[in-house]
């Protein structure tokens, strides 16, 4: 089998204008970035305002493991299979952050014969959306310190500034920093921090905005901290929101690309699902739903992370509706959840190869408790679920049958084996037919987990019990103070965007399968007023990842012809 990069380099892409016409875009509605990428003008939403939306299918997964479940591969494979069946389909997906690309996870363009193209450009600088967000975010940070230096007319309390700086790389050394050293000309010395760009409020606003006007208004509502007398200070107060919007005016236009089988893929938006809301942009979905009958999107990590946030945050704030969940699982990941072996990031596959590949239906059955929990999350949110088993050549028939049986016992509405990594769209035909059947037979009744007017503490408690299977919640003193403050300011109506590990249903990344009977700890709660949500921090969750001992970037280089090598 060729590497992902070798497959990508050997692929023959079609000019992006052909992909745009296939999707139903007019020539004046696209702005080409070279031959194979284009920005989509938001004017298409005005032209198609009266056209009914297509069906929105979200691909999610069981609790992730270092072995990988194949969620992006499955999402793209499903789109390619629907395309092969003659359906008008478009995928929507997030852009690649350079943190994971150069860290441990690698890129975000799928793999094998289920990839979005052009692979190298998407995984590196792409159309500059992330740099635009980064520049806007850091412009606001610079404006804060400049304002304080030049007289501080707003009375900003330097000890109550909540706005961070950002960079789109994994850099743990920037988690806590001191700025303003070197004398008065360099500013007011204070402690601050960096977040990874794609987990910032600016990135969330980029992905949640429904128009240029909405983007501008959200940026103006950003709260950067408080005055000495406790009043919130906004980006509008600092007169910087307009410049931020100017930097981002092109970045909010969705990016059109193509799969290896030349069906349309819109790649736009980039929030992580463990520290942010974990879904591609609202505008990408809005455009795709007007142009296609089937839109296949992907929610980050397991259903307890990105999928829950898709419904309770993204759909609540945008008015979108999800029609179907596809829950991806693999036999090897279920064996890990079932206790057959342990495997940590960076560990060699050879060290566990025999345990992974040995026939073990008993361990698979135990691990299916995790699958059942994620099916249950979809059911609680009123959305039908199809389980997609991402098949590996080492899987045994007895193990596959266990997953099929346990999926239906847990309430799944459909089940299919997928082989799109090796076979492309052909390998997901069974899945595509099952998705169409369930969409036709079982209309979704999407519902939110909690109402807007519930107190902050109760919203968090519902999430902890219903999604994370906790017995109760423990709020640290800082978190309780924030609850009191946010309630006083009227921010208690915002939905909850939990920042927690993606490696467990719980807050503890070491707890696999379905932890129970534990107390869910909330140490802090932060407010993203412009984005429109609150995000509690559970356990030791960090908003700036760090690099592993052997980062993925060590394999990345250019050859004598200037072609990038080593990406995956």
N, C-alpha and C positions, 0 to 999 in steps of 0.2 A: 504494500500500500504506500502510495506517495505521501509525503508530508502535506499538511494543509497549505503551506506556502508554495510547494511545487505544483499542487493542484490549481492553486490560484493563478500562478504564472502561466500555466498551460491553457487556461480557459480563454475562450474567445468571447469577448464582450460585444454587445451591440451598442451603437451610439445611443446616448441617453435620450435623444429626441425621439427615437423609435419606442423606447420604454414609456416615455411620457404619452405618446399617442396611443399606445396600447392601454394605458390607464384612463385615457379620456381627457387628458390635458391638452389645451390649445397651445400653439407655439409661443404666443405672447405671455403665457402663464408660467413659463420656465426661464430661469437664468442659468445657463450652463457654466459650470466650473470645470473647464476642460471638456474632454470628449465623453466622459463616462459618469459625471456627477452633475446634478443641477439643483439649484434652489427653486422652490415652488412659490409663486406669488400667492399671497393671501387673498387676492381678488377672486380666486376660484371659489371661495366660500360664498361670495356674493352671487356669482353666476349660478351656483347650484343650491342656493338657499332653500328652494322648495322641493328638492329631491329628497326622498326618504333615505334615512341612514341604512347602511348594510348591517350585517351581524358582526358583533365584536367578540372575538374568541381570545381569551387570555391563557397563555401557556405558563404554568407554574410548576412546582415540583414538591417532592418530599424534602425533609431537612437535608441540606447539602452535606456532602462528605468530600474529603480531598480527592477521592477517586473520580468525582465529576458525574453528574447525572445526564448531561446532554440536553439541557433545556433549550439553549439557543439553536442547536442542531435540529431538535425536534420542531421548534417553531418554524424554522426556515423550511425544513423538509415537509411539514404540513402545508405550508403555503405553496411549495412547488408541486405537491401532489394535487391540491385543489386546482392549480393551474393546468396540470396534465388532464384533469377531468373536465376541462373546458369551462371552469368557473371563473367569474370576474373577481380576482382576489388580489389583495395587497398586504404585505407584511409591514408592521411598524415596529421599530426597535430602538434601543438607546445607542448613543454614540460611545465609543471606547474611551475610557479614561486612561491616561498614561500611568497612573498609579498601579492598577492591576497589570497593564500591558508589560511594564518593566519590572513588576514585582514577582508574584508567584503564580497568579492565575493565567497570565497571558492575555491575548486580545479578546475581542468581543464580536467576532464576525462569523461565528459558527465553526464548523470543522468538517473534514472529509469532503464528501460530495454534497454537503448542505451548507453552503457558505453564501455570504453577501459580498458583492464585488464593488469597487476594487479593494481588496483585502488590505494591502499595505497602506494606502492613503487613509482609509477609515480608521485604522488602528494607530496612525501617527497624528498628523496635524489636521487632516480632513479639510473642512471648509472654514476653520477658524472659529467655530462657535464657542468652544471651551475657552480659548484665549480671550474672546470678546467678553465673556462672563467674568473671567478672572480680572481683566482690566477694569471693568465696571465696579466689581466688588472692591478691588484695592484702591480705586479712585475714592470711593467713599471712606475707606480707612484713612487715606492720606488727608482727606478733607477734615476729618475729625481732629487729627493732631494739629493741622495747620490752624484750625479755628481756635483751638485752645492756646496755641502759641501767640496768635494775633489778638489777644484781648479777651477771648472767651465770652462774647456778648450773650450767648445763650445760657451761660452758667452751667456748662456740662461738668459733672463731677467725674474727674479722671478715674476714680475708684469704682464708678458705676457704669463704665463703658462696656457694652456687651458685644460690640462688633469686632470680628476678628479680621485677620488677613488670610490670604489663601494662596496655594500653589497646587497645580495638578500633578503632583508626584507624591510618592510615599516618602515622608521625611520626618521620622519621629523626633529628631533634634529640634524641630520647630513647634512641638506641641506646647511648650511654654517658653516665651522669650521676653526680653526687656527691650523696649524701644526708647529712643530719645536720649541716649547716652552721648557724651562728648560736649556738653555745654549748652547754654540757652539757645544758641542758633540752631541746634539740632532737635529742639522740641522739648516737651515735658516728659521726663523719664517715668515710665509706667510699665507694669507687667501686662502682657497680652498673649495671644496665641495664634497659631495658624490652623486652619482646617484644609482638608483636600478640597479643591475647587468644586468638584461635582457634588459635594455634600453640603454646600453653603446655601444660605437662604436665597442668594442671588440666582444660583442654579435652579433652585426650586421654583422661583418666580418665572424664570425662563421656560420651565417645563409646564407650568400651570397656567400661564397667560393664554387668554382666548383671542387676543387681538393686540395690535400695537398700542391702542388706547388703554386696554387693560394692563399691559405691561407697564406703561408709564404711571398709571395710578398705583399699582402694586409697589413699584420702586419708591414712589413718594411716601407710602405708608410704612416703610421699613423703620423700625425703632432701633437706634444704635446705642441707647443707654438712657441715663436719667440726669436731670439737673440736681443741683445741691438741695433743692426743696422737693425732690421726688417726682418731678414731672417727666414724662417720656419725651425724648428728642428724636425727631424723624429725619430721614434723608431730605424731605421737603424743607424742613427747617434750615438745613445746611445748604439749601439751594444747589444740590448736586444731583438730584434725581433726573433732571432733564438731560444732563450730560451722560449719565449712566444709560438712559434710554437711547441716546444717540449712538453710543458704542454697541448697543445690542439690537438696533433696528433691523439689521440684516440677519443676525444670528437666530431670530425667532422664526425665520422662514424655513419650513421643513426641507430636508435634503433628500432628493430622489436618487436611488441607486438601483441595482438589479441583483438577482440571485444568479447562481451558476446556470440555471435553466431559464434565465431571462424573464422572470416575472418581476413586477415592480416591488421594491422594498424602500420604505421611507425610514431613514435613519436620523433620528432627531431627539434631543433631550438626553440627559445623562445622570440622573440621581441614583446613588447607591440605595439599596433597599434595607440595609441594616442601620444606617445613620440618616437616611433621607427617605423620600416616599417611593423610590425604586421603580419608576415606570417612565416610558418615553413620553414625549411632550403631548399635551392635550391637543395642540394644533395639528400634530402629525395624525392623530386619530380622527380629528374632525375632518381633515382633508380626505383621508383614506376612506372614511365611512360614507362620504358623499360620492366618491368615485368608484367604489367597489361594493360587491354584494357580500363578500366575506373579508374581514380584516383580522389578521392573526397578529396579536401583540404578545409581548413577553413581560411578565412581572418578575422582578428580581428575587432570587433565592427561593425559599419555601413559601407555602401558602400563608404561613404565620407572619411573613415579612411583606414582600411586594404585593401579593394578591390581596391580603387584607387591606393594605393601604390603597390599592387601586380602587376598591369599593368605598371604604370609609373616609378617604382623603380626596383622591383624584376625582372620582365620580361625584362625590358630594359637592365639591367646589366647582365642577365644570358642567354637571348635568348629563354626562355620558352614562351609558348603561351597558353592563356586561351581559352577554347572552350565554356564554359557555366557558367553563374552565377545563383545560387539559392539564392533568397532573402527571408529570414525568417521574418515572422511577426506573431504577435498574436493579437487577438481581444482586450485583456486587455491593451496591449501596445498602440494600435491605439486609444482606448478610452482616454488614458492619453494624447496622442498628440492632440486629439480632444477636450480637455478641460473638460472632464467629472469629473475629480478629480485631485488632486495633490498628489504626493507620493515622499518622499525623502528617501535616504538610511538610514536604521536603524529604519524607522517608522514601526509601527506594521500593518500587513495586516488587522487585525480585524478592525482597524480604518477606512478603506476604503472598506471593504468587500462588503457592500451593494451596493455601487456605482459601484464597479468593476463588480458585478454579475447581476446587474439590466439590463434588455434588453434596449439597447440604440443605435439603428442603426444610428441615426443622428450624435452622437459623433464619431462613427466608421467611418462614411463617411468623416467627417471633418479631422480625423486623417489620412485618406488615402492619404491626400496631401503629407504626409511624405513618405509613401510607393511609391507614384508616383515619388517623387524626386529621390529616390534611384534606381528605375527602369530606370529613365532618365540617371543616371550616367552610368549604364551598357551600355545603348544604345549609349551614347557619346563615349564610349570606343570600340564600335563595337562588343559587346558581347551579344548574346541572353540571355534572363532572364526568369527563371521560378520562380513564387512566391510559397513558401511553407507556408501555414498557420498552425502554431503549435497549434493544437486544445486542449482546456481545457474543462473539463466536464461542466463548467458553461457558455460556449459560446452558443448563440442562433442561430438558423438557419437563421433568418433574418439578423443577423450581418455577418455571414459567406458569405451569398449571396452578401452583400454589398462589402465585400473585393474582392470576385471573380469578380464582375462587374467592380469595380474601377481598379483592376489590369489590366484587358484587355483594359480598356479605356486609361490607362497610357502607353500602348504599350508592356505589358508583352507577352511573347511568349507561356507561359503555366501557369497553376495554379493547385495546388493539396492541399488537406487537409492531414496533417501528424499527426499521433498518436503514434509515435515511443517511446515516453517516457513510455507509459503504455503498448505498445504491441511489442516493439522491431522492428525487420525488417518487420514483418507482417504489422505494422502500417504505413510503408512508401512505400508499394508496389505501391500505386497509384502515389506517387511522383516519384518513380524510373521509372515507365512506361512513365510518362510525360517527364522526363529527357531524356530517350532514344529516344522518339519521336522527341523532339526538336533538339537533337544532330544530328539525321538523316536528318531532314527536313531543318534546318537552320544553315549552317556552319558559324562559327564566322569569322569576319573580324577585328580582334583586331588591334587597333591603339592607339598610344600615344597621350596625350592631347596637348603636345608641343614638338617642336624639340630641340635637344641638343644645337644648336647654338643660341637660343634665349637668350637675356639678363636676368640676374637673376630676376630683378624687374618685367619683363614681364611674366616670368614663374609663379611667385607668384601671379601676378594679374589674370592670366588665371585661376589658381586654385581657387582663391577667388571668381571669378565671376561664373565659370562654375560648381564648385563642392560645394562651400559654400554659393552660392547665394548672395554674397555681392555686393554692388554697386561699391565699390572701396577699395583700400588698403591705410592705413596710416602707413608709415615707421618711426619708432622712429629714432632719430639721431644716436644711436649706430648701428641700423640695416643698415642705409645708409652708415656709415663708413665701415661696414663689406662688403657691396656690392662692394664698391670701391676697398677695399683691395683684395677680392676674384677674382674680375675681373682682377686686375693687376697681380695676381699670376696664372691666367689661370684656376681657378676653376669654372668659370662661366658656363662651359659645363656640370657640374654635374646636375642630376635631383634633384627635390625638395621633401624632406621628411618632411612634415609639422608636427610640434608638437602642437596639439591643443586638446581641450576637446573632448571626445567621446560622451558626453551627449547632444550635439546639433550639427546641421549642421554648426552652427556659432562657434565663439570663446567663447561664453557665455553659460555656462552650464544651465542657467535658461531659455533660449529661446528654446521652444519646437516647434514641427511640422516643418514648413518651414519659418524661419525668412527671411526677405527681407528688402531692402532699408537701409542697415546699412554699416558702414565702418569697414573693417576687419583690426585690429591693429597687426602689427608685431614689437615686441620690441627688438628682437635680432635675429641674424642668426649665427649658428655655423657650422663648417665644419668637416665632417667625411671623410677625404681624403682617408684613407685606405678602408673604406666601399664604398666610391665613390658617396656620396651625400651630399647636404647641408640640414640642418634642421633649418628652422625658428621657433621661439617661438611666438605663437599667444596669446595675452592677458596675463593672469596670470598663464599660464601652468607651472607645476612643473615637474622636471625629477626625483624627489624622493617623492613617495607618503607617506602619513601618516596613522597611525592606527586610526580606529573609536573609539568611546567611549566604545563600546562592541565588541572587535575583535573576529574573529572566533576561535582564538586559545584557548579561555576560555573553549570551549567544547571538546578540543582534549586532550586525555589521553591514558593510557594503562590499560588494565584490568589485573586480576590476572594471566591470561595465557600469558601475554605479547602482546596481540593483540591491535592494535591501535583502539580507539573509537573516535567518534565525528567529523570525517572528513566528508565533503560533497562537 
